[in-house]
Structures are given as structure tokens and as C-alpha cells.
Amino acid sequence: MTTTAVKTLGDEKVEALRGSVRGDVLALGSDGYEASRRIWNAMHDRHPAVVLRPTGVADVRAGIAFARELDLPLSIKGGGHNIAGLAVADGAVMLDMSRMRAVLVDKRAQVARAQAGCLLGDVDRETQVHGLAAVLGFVSETGIAGLTLGGGFGYLSRRFGWTVDNLREVELVTAGGDVLRASEDSNPDLFWAVSGGGGNFGVVTSFTYDLKEVGPDIVGGPIAWHGSDALEVLDFLRSFADDAPRELTCVGGVRLAPPAPWLPSEVHGKPIVMVIACYSGDPEEGEKVVAPLKAFGDPVGGALQRRPYTQMQSLLDATQPKGRRYYWKSEYVSALEDGLIETIVGGLGTISSPHSAILLFQLGGAVRERDASVNAAGNREAGWVVNVAGSWEQTSDDEKNKDWARTVHSDCLPYSSGLYVNFLNDDDDEARVAAAYGANFERLAKIKSEYDPDNFFRLNKNVRPR
């Protein structure tokens, strides 16, 4: 399959592309091709016809023109961390943005401009030098591009809103090769669309974020209880989170205990319920705020303490290593209703992998304070994200783990208030994509018609042009 695609492309075509760019051009058999095509989720083992690793905007333009000339699909790899494996496709031209990872911080203006190949950790490291932070996600190995274009949320969202609520400007290359700046003042319709509408409108080459005063130290970390206490813990979490100041964000979850150093060996592999908390304001106040959580029930272990913000941002990295097999099913919910909590606890009893989990990400706060139409991200009524996160090692275990995730997710559906487009999987159809955007979907389709009428950018959670 892949060899045929490359042969059809022809060595002379690959050489012509090499001659027109400064970045690396990788075909099957080239040094670096395998590493470049591999993404976080091993479920998606695909082979592009050619990989271009741009060093700048001119290379991105050349890659787009090359794909259009040969009538090949184009995929874009930022961090390669999308659950649906959108970064890579068989027989496509893949733009691997990993050589574009510069971050420029303006401390006085409290903004950062980051190239599209940056990971969250790249931005956090540079902004924390100045005691500042962008509103990003939970795993430092995630790419900023996919996170931001899908709306984005993390530990700071209850204070400051979606990631795109704190986005000032993007630089973007259109299907026709135009290089545009989009902001509230320049190409505002395009800016509205890329602020949650995914990669449907062009290849974003840089993002400019408003920064917030956060860190360098925060209070954060995990605490866990026996799985037999899950109903009581999640009921407590519901009331504790509802009353929490917006500087505090909680992530609840159930899973089998990992061999983490903060958990005693006798609970490893056994069911647990856990809460990961992050208080991003003054640490002394944070220690008071999290004290009731630490004191609740009979915890089996924990590491909820004062720590650097950059450490908090990478705390979940070990649970999401590159190369495992992942399958997620997810919904927004407005609240943690009794039946939903019972469903989650029931899912713990049927869990089929030591790496899988059912996670609850707290939202609300600043997310709810803007109108749903202010940008394409929408979903302002969300109070939590429920993510049934299957994770395992062996191909032979695919079906049982996917079946577990689907079954638990099906039981969660009655409580849904919407969908997060970045958590949609490859088997979520166009109706689910439309549902993720709700009332914003038609406007997205009209803007798509203006900037990409031929649907050249279609290897994404696609919005078709009208």
C-alpha cells in the first residue's frame, strides 16, 4: 500500500519538493521517516506518501502547493496527540511541524507567540521564566495547535475560559497559499472560525496567546482512595467542586492503581478512585482550600502539595505514553448527577486494562461567562467533561477494550450536554461533529466555503463547505 503510493508519487517529484524547501523531505526508507510518521496513539499506523518537516511559512506554502498539484490529501502533525490520529494518513502529504517550535514572550505586554510545532511544555517553560502562563491543557506532550484549534481547556480554564478565549491572533496559510493574520480586528470571521473550528480553514503556523500571572509555585497533585469508596468520594467531589473558588480545578477519576511512587505497593493493580487538584492562585491560600479534600475519608495515598506549575503541567504525562493503543469516548455534562456517578463507578467494576480510566474534568467558572457564539468552541454550559479513556498495549486486546469504552459511554449519554471536538474518535460520524459545534456549525460551514471551497483541508473533524 505505502510502497505503491510512493512509487506513484515518483522519485522525481520527491526531489522536486526537496529542491523547493529548506526543511526535511522524507519518503519511505528515508532516515527519519518512521519516527516522523509515528504518532501518540498506536491504533493509527499509517504511511504518508511523503513527509515535509517545514522550517518556516515558506515551506508550509510549498507543501500545500505540492499536495494540490499532485491532488494528494494533506495532513498536519503538530504534536501528533489527537485520539483520532488525524496527523497522519495513508498516501498523503504530511506536514510535520516539529521543526517550528520557537516561543517568543513579551513580558510587558503579557503575550507569547508560539510556532505551530510547539508542545505545551515548550510554551510553559518559556512563559514560566516570567511567572506567566498560557491557558493550555493537561499533558505537556500535547501539541498546542490541535489543542487550541479545537477550543482547548486545562487547569486554568475555570479562571480564564477556553484556550481560544485567550487567543489573540493566528498566522495561517490558506489552501490557495495566502498568508493571513487573523484576530478580532483582522479577518475576524476567520479568527472566529479557527477559535474552535479545528484545522478546517488552513495551516496555522503560529499562535499568539494572552498570558496570565501564574506560578512559579502552585498547590496541586493527586490523592486516592480505595475503589470501594468511589460512590462516597465522587459525591464529596461534586459538592466540594461546586463550592470551590475558580482558582481550583479538580480532575476526578476511577481506574486500577498504577505503580506510582505515591501509592503503596499493596494497592497497585487494585481499583481506586482519585482526585487530581490544582490551585493556581496563592499557594498559602491553596493549602487551605484543598485541606478538606485531603482530610476526606481514608485515603490510600497522595501527593497533593506545593509544587512548580511546570511540574503540575507534566504530572499526567506518565499516564499517556506514546505508542500505547488508545480509544476514547467522551461527553460534556452540565453536572455530576447521581445516575452518572453510579455509571462511572459501575465502569470501574468492568474495567479491562490496567491503563484505562474514566476521567472527570471540572469546568464551569469563566467558561460559562461568555456567550456560546463568541467563538466556534461554544459549549459554554459544560460543567464537566466525562472521558472514558481506554488504554492498552496489545493489538489482540483491541475489541474488548473498545467494547468496554463504548458500553460505559453509552450509559453516560443520557447526561450529555454536548461534545468536545478534540476528544472525538475516528468512528465518530459527521453528525457527532455537527453536534460538537451546535448552533455554530452553520456559520462554520459558510466560512469554510469562503476560505476552502474545495474542502482541501479535510483530514480533520471535517466541516464541509456549503
N, C-alpha and C positions, 0 to 999 in steps of 0.2 A: 504493500500500500504506500508506504512512505517513499521507498526507492522509486516506485513508478512516478510519484508526484515530483520528486527531484529530477528524474530523467526528463520528464515532460517539460519542466522548467528550463532545463538545459544549462550546461556549464557556462556557455557564453553569456547567458542572462545574469547568472550569479556574478560573473566577472564584471559585467557592465555596472551592476549595482555597487560592487566593491570600488570601482573607479569613480563613483559619483558621491561617495560619502567618506567621512573621517572615521566613523565608528566601525565596529567589527561586523562582518557579514559571515554568517555561519550556515553551512549546508550540512546535510547528513555526512558524517565522517570527519567533519572539521573539529579541531580541538575546541572544546567549549560548547559544542552543540548540545551534547547530552545534559550538561549542567544547566544550560540556559533553558532548555525545554521542560525540565523537571519543575514541578510546582509543589506547593504545600500538600495538597490533597492527592494522594497516590491513586485514588479512584480514577483519575483522569490522566491516562498515559497516552498522550497524543504527540504526533510528529508534524511540526510545521514544515513546509517546503523549504523555507529559508528563514533565518533569524537575523534581524538587524538590531544591533545594540547602539542606538544613537548617542552621540556626544553633545548634541545641541539641536536647536529648532530646525536648522537646515537639513540635518539628517532625517528628522521626522517627516519633513515635507517630501524628501526624496523617497522615503519608504512608502508614503501614501501614493505618490505618483507611480512608483514601481508596481504596487499592487493593482492600481486602477488600469495601468497599461496592459497588464497580463490577465486582467479580470480574475484576480485571486482575492479571497477574503482576507481581511486584516484583523489580527488580534493584538491586544496591548497588554503587556505584562508590567505591572508596577511592582507590587510585592509578590504577586502570584498566590495570594492568600484567600482568594474567593472560593467559597464552598462549592460552587458550580463549575469551577475550573475554566472560567471564561478567558483566562490569559492565553490559552493555547488551543489550537485546532489543527486537525489533520489537513495537510496540503495548503495551509495558509501562509501568508507573510506575517511573522510575529515581530512586533516592536518590543524588545526587551529594554526597558528604560533604566536598567540598573547602573548605567554609567552616568546618569544625570541625577546626582544626589547632593548637590550643593544646597546649603541653607544660609541665608543672609538675614541677620537680626538687626533691626533698628530699635535700640533700647528706648530712645527718646520718644519715638512715635508708637512704641509698643506694637510693632508688626514684624512678621517674618515672611520672607519669600523663600519658598522651598521648591526645588525642581521635582518633577513628577516621579522620578525613580526613588525618592526618599522613602524610608521606612519610618514608622512612628518614632522609633528610638533615635533616629538621626535628628529629627526636629526637637525632641525632648532634650537631648544632650546639649544642643546649641542654645536653646531658649533658657534652660535652667542655669546656664552660666550667669544670666542676668536676673535670676529669680522670677522668670516669666514662663508661661506655658500656653501652648495652643490647646484648644478643645479637641482632643483626639480620642482614640479607642482604648482597648484594654490589653492588647498584646503588642509588644514593641516590634515584632517582626512583620506586622501588618503594613502594607503599603498605604501611604497617605492618599494616593489617587483614588483607588477603589473605595476606600472608607469615605472620603469626602464626597465623591460624586454620587454616592448612594444616600447621603444625608449625614451619617456619622453620629455616634454617641459614645460616651465614656464616663469616667469618674467625675468629670467637671460639667456634665450636661445639665444636671439639676440646678446648678448655679448660673449657667450661661447659655443653655439651649443646645440645639443640634450643632454639629461641627459647621454646617453651612450657614447657621445663624451668625457665625463668627468668621465667615469667609469674606474678604474684601475684594478680591479680584482674581481672575484666572487669565493666563495666556493660553491660546488654543489655536490649533491648526485644523482648518475645515477640510472637508472632502475635496474641495477644489483647490486646496493648497494655500488659501488665505491665512495669514497670521493675524489673529484678532486679540484684543484685550476686551474682557467683559467684566463689568462691575455694575453697580446700581446706576452709575452715571454714563456708562459707555456700553452700548449693546445690551441694554437692560433685560430684554426678553431672553436673550441667550444666557445671561447670567442667572436669571430666574430658573431657566431650564436645567443648567448644569448643577444647580444647587439642590441636588437630589435626584435628577433625571438620568443619572448614570452616564456611560460613555456613548450615548446616542448621537452626540452633536459634533464630535471632533476629538482630536487627541490633545488633551490638556498637557501642556509642557511645564507649567509652574502654577503654584497656588500662593496667594498672599493672605495670611491669616492675621486677624486681630489677636493680640496676646493678653493674657491675664496675669495678675500678680499671684503666683502660687509657689509654695516651697521656699527654700530648698527642702525643708522637712515638713512632713505631714504625719498624721496618725492613720495607720492602715495595716491590713493584713487579715489572715483567716482565723476562724475559730470553729471548732467542730464538736458535734455531739453524736452519741450512738444513733443509728438509724431507727431504733425502736422509739426514739423521742421525736421523730420527724414531724408528726402532727402538731405537737406542742410547740416545737421550735418555730415552725413556719407560721403558726398562729401568732406567736410572740413577735416574729419578724414583721408580720403585717402591721400590727399596732405600733411597734417601735419605729418602723419606717414611715408610717403615716404621720407621726408626730415629730419626725426628725427635721432639723434645720437643713436648708438646701446645700450647705457645705458638706453634708454627709450623703454618701451614696452606698447602698448595700447591694451585694450580689448574693442571692441565696442559691442553694443547690443541694442535690442528693446524688450520691454515687457510691461506689466501693472505695474504701480508703486507699489512697496511693501510698507508696513507701516514702512519704515526705519526712524530713527530719523533725518537723514539729508535731508529728503524730507518733505515739508509742507503737512499737512493733506488734504488740498483741492485737491492735485493731486493723493492721494492714490487710487489705482484701475484704474487709467486712463492711456492711452498709453503714454509711454515716450521712448526717445532714450537716451542712456547713453554711456559714455566712462569711463573706469577704467584705470588709467595710473599708471605706476611705473617707476620712475627714480632711478636706483640703484647705481649711482655714487655719487659724492659730492653733498650734499643737497643744498648748496647755488647755484651751477650751475643748479641743478634740478629745483629750483623755477623759474629760468629764462626760462628754456626750456619749462615748462608747462604753462607759463603765457599766450601765445596766445590761448591755449585751454580753459583756464578759462575765457578768455575775449570774446570768440566767442559767437555771438548771444545773446539770452536772457535765460540763464539757470534758471531752476526752483529750483535747489538745488545742493549742492555738499559738498564734504569733501576731496578735493584734497589738501593735506597738508603734512608737515613733520611729520613722524611717525616712530616707530620702525619697522625694517624689519620683525620681527616675527609677528607683528600685521598685516602687509600687507599680509603675507602669510596665515593668517586666515580670511581675510576680506570677502571672498566669502563663508565661512563655513555655514553661516546662510541661504544661498540660496540653500543649498544641504543637508538638514537634513536627517538622517537615518530614514527609514520607510515610506517615500513617494513612490509613483509609478512614475517610470522614463522610458522614451523611447526617445532615441536619434537617429538622422540620421545626418551624417557628411561627409564632403569632405575637402580635401586640395584644395586651389585655388592659382594660382600664383599672382593674382592681384584682386583688387576690381573693376571689370568692371561696367559700367553704368547699364547694364541689371541685374547684380547680386544685386546691391544696390536696384534697383526697386523691385526685387523679395523679398528681405528682408523686405522692407517697406510694401509691399503687405501682407506678412505674419503677420506683426503686426496687420493689419486690420482684420485678421481672427482668431487671437489667441483664444484658447478655455479654458485656465486656467489662474488664477492669478499668478501661479508659473512658467509658461512656459516662454521661451525666445529664441531668435535667437542670437547667440553669434559669434563674430568675434575675433579670437585670432591672434595677429600680430606675424609673424615670420620673415624670411629673416636674414640679418646680418650674424653672424657667422655660422648659419645653412647652408648657401649656399656656404661656403668657402671650404668645403671638398668634395671629390668625393663621389658619391652615393654608391659606392661599398666598402667604408672604413669599414662599419659595416652593419648589416642587416636592420637597421632602414630606410636607403635610403631616398627618398622623399626630396632631397635637394633643389629642385626648388620651394618648397612651400613658398608662401608669407604670407598666412593667413590660418587659419582653420575656416571653417564655421560649426557651430554646431547648428542644430535645436533641441533644448532641451525641450522636453515635460516633464512636471512635474505636478502631481495632487494628490488628496487624495483618491478618492473613486473608487472601482472596477467597479462600474456601468459607470464610465466615461472613461473606457479604450479605447474603439473603437474610440470615437470622437477625443480623444487626439492623439492617434496613427495615425489616418487618417490625422489630421492637420499636424503632423510632416512629414508624408510621402509625402503629397501634396507639401509642401514648399520645401522639399528636392528634389523632382522630378524636380521642377523648377530651382533648383540650379545645377543640374547635368551637363548641358552644359558647366559650367565654371570650372569643376573639373580638377585638375592636379594630383590627387592621393588620397589615403585613409590612415587614421591613425588607425592602428590596435586596439589600446586601446579604440577607440570610436565605433568600430563595434558592432552591436547588435546581439541578439541571432537569428534573422531571416536573417542575412547577410550570404550568402552561401559561399561555398568553392571558387567560382570564385572571390568573393569580397576579401577573404583572400589572394588569389594569387595576385590580383590586388594591394593590400596594399604593397606587397613586390616587385612587378615588376620584374626587371631583377635579383634581389637577390633570387627569390623564388626557382629556381632550385638548387642553391648551398645550401640553407637551407634544401631542401629535401634530398640531398646527405649526409649532416652532420647528419640529423635525422636518416638516415639509419645506420650510424656508431654507434651512441650513444643510439638510441631507435628503433631498427629494428622491434620490435613487436608493436610499437605505444602504449606502456603502458601509456605514458603521452598524453592523447587525450582529456581530459576535458579542452580545451583551444581553441583558434583560431588555429585550427589544421593544421599542415604541415605534410602530410603523408610521411612515408619513401618510398624511391624508391625500 
